[in-house]
């Protein structure tokens, strides 16, 4: 980096030097507060206050398109700098993008007029997809083009949710979120398939990572995208043995991956076992949906929460705990309390997916407590890293 470029980079407020900083911070604050607020609303303790679409629609929408999409944006807009060798978005442009995200979150919460909400909500994912697409196109990095496709499809799913809000159609809003969730599952499979074996190899000092099976990677990506399409157009909303077989195949594929990646040494390293457990919840979610589709007396909401809390939430916490360390110039040793945070996220999923069958109300509150405390531990230990400069004096 030239002296002038370095001086310019160092003059930027630390919070806006790379995308992971504002988006990891903002997303975790949102997620830590959203679940207690949802539980209060569920108990009728929020009075006449109603966000856009009502509390259930807000709960569904914000934990996917608010929390999940912000983390995806922070991760990808930071990683693309490494992938392409070109500087990532920073400074005023990043602050504007983060401001768009925040404005949309507030817009949903206070129920602003639909046209304004639509502009705020859709501008953010479109901008993220555009920045990613332009960055990859400049260096013709075709390997990562599917990521831009998934981002574009997530924008379409979000637009479908807004259309459901306009029509006051709760079913359409639910359909859009399920579509988006399986698009995120596709991205988790794509990114997880690259980083989990690599991180495992590096973390344990092995000579080389487990070599991927290209046919399995393509099958899992294509299968997850197909599931998302089936939700978008409708067939997956009802029980179908054929769709059940597709979910079963996806679950089996994810289990095969986990078996191939497994190394007994990973259970001594919190930054590794947290990744593997989160990916395991993805397999559980697929198999749970398979059981429901073939007629098992199982509430599909349980499988959906295995996906959202265990897989998405768990993978997010494991990834941001590692990325935040590496990109702030620190050794890859999680801060004090993060092992407990990983345990709490997994306990939250156990409570919401399993314990809720025995003690419904208590399990919901216990799951919410574990979730919020787990994310709160991340904010407590990592928040200062995100808004302060790197400890090694480098920009970024």
N, C-alpha and C positions, 0 to 999 in steps of 0.2 A: 504494500500500500504506500502510495506517495505521501510525502509529508503534509501537503495541503489537504489531501483526502482524509488523512488521519485526523488532522486538526478540525476539519469540518465534522467528521463523525463524532469526535470527542466533545464537540460543542453542543450536541443534541442532548436534551434532557434524558437521563438514563432510561426512564420508563418507555421512551419511544425510539430506542436505538435498534431494537429488533422486535418482530411481531409477537414472539412468545411472551414478552413482558406484560403488555397491557391485556392481552387476551387470556392468558392463564390466570392472571390476577382477577380480572373482571368476571370471567366465567365461574371461578370457584366461589367468589362472593355471592354471585347469583344463585348457584346451586346450593350453597350452605344455608341461605336464607329462604329459598323457595319452598323447600320441603316443610319446614315448620309452619310457614304461612299457609301452605296447602292443607296441612293437618288442622290448623286452626279453622280454616274455611270449611273443611269437612265436618268439623264439630259445631258449625254454626256460630262461630265466635268472631266473624268479621262484619257482622251487621249487614247493612244494605250495600256495602261496597262490592262491586262486581267488575272484574277486568274484562277485556274484550272476549266475548264468547262464553263467559262464565268461568268459574274456578276450575272445573274439570278440564275444559278445553285449554285454559291457560297452563295448567299443570302439565298436560301432555305436550303442548306446543313448546313451552319455554325450556323444558329439560332436553329437548332435542334441538330445536332451531335456535334457542338462546345459548344454553350451556354447551351442548355437543358441537354445534357449528362454530362457536367461538374457539374452542380448543382445537378443532380441525384447522381453522384459519391460522391460529398461532403456530401450530406445528408445521403446517405446509409452507407458510410464508417465511418461516425461519429455515426449514430444510432446503427450500429451493435455492437458497444462496450457496449451500454446499453442493447441491446437485449440478448447478449450472456454472459455478465459479464467478457469478456476478453478484453485486451487492443486493441485499434484500430490501424491501420497502422499509422506510424509517422516517423519522422526523415529522414534518407537517402532514405528509401524505398518510403516514401511519396513524397519527393523532386524529385525522379526519375519518379514517376508516373505523377506528375504535369509537369515535363519537357517533357515527352512524349506528353501530351495533348498540351502544348504550341508549340512544334515542329510541330505537325500535323496542328495546326492553321496557322503557318507561311508557312508550306508547301503548303497548299491550296492557300494562298494569293499570293505567288510568283511563283506558278505553277512548283513545282519541278518535276522531272521525275516520271512517274507513279509507278514503282516498289518501290521506296523509299517512296512515298506518301502512298501507300497501306500498307507498313510495319508500318509506323508511325501512320496512322489512325486506323488500326485495333488492334494494340497491346494494345492501351489504354482501349477500352471497354472490350477486352478479359481479361486483367489484373484485371479490376474492378469486372467482373463477377467471376473470379477465386478466388479473395480475399473474396468476399461475400460468395461464395459457400463453401469455405474451413472453414470460420468462423462459418457458420451456421451448417455445417456438423459435426464439432467437438463437438457441444452440441446437435446435432440431433434436431434442431429447425425447424421441418417440416412446421410449420405455415408460415414461410417466404420463403420457397423454390420457390413459384411462382415468387418472385422478381428476383431470379437468372435466371429463365426461360425467363422473360421479358428482362433482360439484354442480355442474349444470343441471343434472337430474334432481339434486337436492333443492335447487332453486325452483324447479317446476313443482316439486312436492310442496314446497312452502307456498307457492302461488295457489295450489289447489286448496291448501288450508285457508288462505285468505278468501278464496271464492266461497268456501263453505261458511265462513264467517259472514260474508255479504248476504248469502241466502238463508242465514240462520239455520244451517243444516249441520247438526252435531255429528251425524253419521259420516258426512263428507270430511269434516275436520278430523275425525278419528281415522278415517281411511288414509288421509294425507300423511298423518303422523306414522302410521304403520308402514306406509310406503317409504317414508324417510328413514325410519329405523332400519329397514333391511338394506337400504342404500348405505347407511353407516356400517351395517354389518359387513357389506361387501368391502368397504374401505378398511375396516378392521382386519378382515382376512387378508387383504392385499398388503397393507403396511405391516401387520403382525407377522405375516409370512416372511417378510424381509428382515425385520429387526429382531424378532425374538431369537431365532437361531444365532444371529450374529452377536447380539448382546450376551447370549449364553456362552458362546465360544470365547468372547473377549473377557467376560466376567470370571470365567473359570480357568482362563489361561490355556485353553485347548489349542491344538495345532491348527485346526480348521473347523469351520462351521459345518453343520449338516447340509449336504447339498440338496437343493430343492428339486422336487419332481414337477417339471413344467406342466405336465398333463393335469396333475392334481390342483396346482395353483390356478390354472385356467378354468377348471371345472368348478372350483369353489367360487371364483369371481363370477363366472357366468351364471351359476346356480343362484347366488345371492341376488344378482341383478334381475334374474327371471322372477324370483319371489317378489321383489319390489314391484315389477311390472304387473304381476298377478294381483297384487294389492291395489295398484293404481287403477286397473281396469275392472276389478271386482271379484273374480273367481276365488281368490284366497280368503275373502271375508267369510265365506261359508265353508263348512267341513267338506273335504274332498279326499278320498283315499289316494288319488294320483298326486295331489299336492303333498299329502302326507309322506308318500314315498320320496318325493323330492327333498323334503325337510330331513327325512331319515338319512338320505344319501349325503346331504350337507353335514349333518351331525357326525356321521361316520368318517367323512373326510377330515373334519377338524380333529377328531380323536386320533386318526392315523398320524396327522401332523404332530400332535402333542406327544404321541408315543415315540416318533422319530426324533423329536427335539429333546426328549427327556435325558437328564444327566443327574445322578444322585447328588452330586455336589451342589446343585442349584438351590436345594432346600436350606443351605447355610447362608444364602445371599438374598436379603429381602428384595432388592431391586430386580431379582430374577424370579423368585417364586411368586411374587405378586403378578408378574406378567403371565406366567404359565397358568396360575389359578384363574385370572381374568379370561384368558383364552378358553379355559375349560368351561366357564359359564356360557360361552358362545355355543359350544357343543351341546350343553344342557338345554339351552333355549331352543335350538333346532330340534332336538329329540323330543322336548316337551310339546312343541307345535306338531310334530309328527304324530304323537300319541293322540292329541286332540282331533286332528284331521281324520284319523282312522277310527274314531268313535269312542275313545277312552273318556270316562267321566272326569275330565280335567278342565278347569277354568283356563282358557288360553291366556288370561291376564297374568297367570303365574309364570308362563314361559316368556311373556313380554317383559316382565320385571327381572327375570334371570338375564335377559338381554340388556336391559337398560341399567340396572344397578350392578350386577355382577360383571358382565362383559364390558359394557361401555364405560360405566363409572370406574370399575377396577382397572381397566386398561388405561383409561385417561390418567388416573392417579399415579399408576406405576410409570407411565411414560413422562408425565410432566415432572415427577420427582427426579428423574434421571436427566431430562433435557435441561431443566432449570439449573442443575449443578454444572453440567458440561459447558453450557453457554454463558455462565457467569464466572468461568475460570476456576471452578472448585473441583477437588477430587470426587470421584464417583462413589462417595460414601454418604448414604442418606442421613439427614439431620436427625438429631434426637427426637424421638416421638413418631417418626415416619413408619417404623415397623408396626407400632400400635395403629396408626392410621390405615395401613394396608389390612390389618386384621379386622378393624371396625367396618371397612367397606364390605368385606366378605361376610361378616356377621349381619350387616344390614340386608344383604341379599338372602341369607339363610332365613332371617326373620320374615322378610316380605314374601318369600317363595314357599317356605316350608312351615315355619312356626305359625304363620297366619291361619293355617288350616286348623290349628288347635285353639289358639287364643287370638281371635281376629283383631280386636281393638288394641290390646296390649302389644301385639306383634307389630302393628302399624306404627305405633308411637316409638317402640324400641328400634325399629328399622330406621325411622326418621332421626332418632337421637344418634345412632351409630353413624349414619350418613353425614349428618351435620358436624359432629365432633371430628370425624375422620378428615373431612375437608377443612374444618377449622384448624386442625393440626398442621395441615399443609400451609394454610395462610399464615399461621403464627410463625412457622419455621422458615418458610420460603418467601413470604411477602417482602421482607427487607431486601432479599436478593434481587427481586424483580424490579424494585423502584430505585435501587442503588447501582452504582457503576460496578463493573467487573473487578474482582479482587486482584487480578493480574495486571491491571492497567491497560488492557487492550480495549479497543472499541467493540461494540456489540452488546 
